[in-house]
Amino acid sequence: MADYWIGDAVGRVLGPMAFEVLRDLVAFNRVRGITRVSRDGEIWVPVAEDPDLAPLVAAQEVQLRSARDQESAVNLRRTISELQRLMPHQIFGLAAEAPASDYRMGFFDLVRRCYPEPLRADADPDLRQALEDLVALLGRLMTYVEEKQRSAAEPVYPGRPPAAERAPEERAKPEGRPVEMRAGARSPSRLSEQLGPRRVPELVFQRGEDNAIRADVEINSDNYRIFTDSKVTNLSTGGAFIPSTDLVPMGTRVSMTFRFADAGKVVTVQGKVVFWSAGDKGQSRGFGVRFTNLGLTDQAFMTTYVKKLQTGRL
């Protein structure tokens, strides 16, 4: 095949070269920005008009776009991971008490900054999924903020109405099981969320004056999945996932007492919050705790106990 000369937009020229050499240069991305081509070094035509070279450059451009998309997907997933280490007002760059309208403006601004241009129709599927995951995360945070502000705007009563004043269907509901309360604790927050196919019984945690979280939990067949369902914090990683309607700041210190009634065993551990979820796919809303002093003996006991619950042999 005849020799070729190639040129770019700024007037640089390379040639002559055999077509096989040019083909290899394009295949290995050694030649970028080719805009024109000549078979004699004098008469030039756009690359798209050369029947031999145009398909090679077009194929190379597709590969380059795919590589850029995959790099963007990795960056977006890194961004998602970093966002999950912050609280909503930090993510949107607002004061915690900012109105929902400001959060919505921050939502759209962050989406534009993370990916300023609309996706191409042929965008890499990984990039499309990463962008959808980011928007979904921010959307769940917006729902959380709006629900919290709406709840805060409702009238607050010092206590529950007497039983006689409650609606019949409310009176019929069983009372929650009391749990141990620690000294110096402030008002408890309810932890009730779906975790797997069953509903986790209502747990109670308390915040002490030092803002640390303290909880006393009896482990049973309904709630043992706090140790197994999360890929980030589970027994194998020395942690647990706590379903919660409230998001807890990263780094919050945690003290948990787990009671294994059937085995007559009590395990008390310290830890800290290492991530939270606003309700990701397959994950309840809540926070993950990484234990800092779980001994190997206690971890082995807990692992065995949980496996027995999983197999129904307890």
Buried (B, 14 or more C-beta within 10 A) or exposed (E): EEBBBBBBEEEEEBBBBEBEBBBEBBEEEEBEEBBBBBBEEEEBEEBBEBEBBBEBBEEBEEEEBBEEBBEBBEBBBEBBEEBBBBBBBEBBEBEEEBEBEBBBBBBEEBBEEBBEEEBEEEBBEBBBEBBEBBBBBBBBBBEBBEEBBEEEEEEEEEEEEEEEEEEEEEEEEEEEEEBEEBEEBEEBBEBBBEBBEEEBBEBBBBBBEEEBBBBBBBBBEBBBBBBBBBEBBBBEBBBBBBBBBBBBEBEBBBBBBBBBEEBEBEBEBBBBBBBBBBBBEEBBBBBBBBBEEBEEEBBEBBBEBBBBBBEEEB
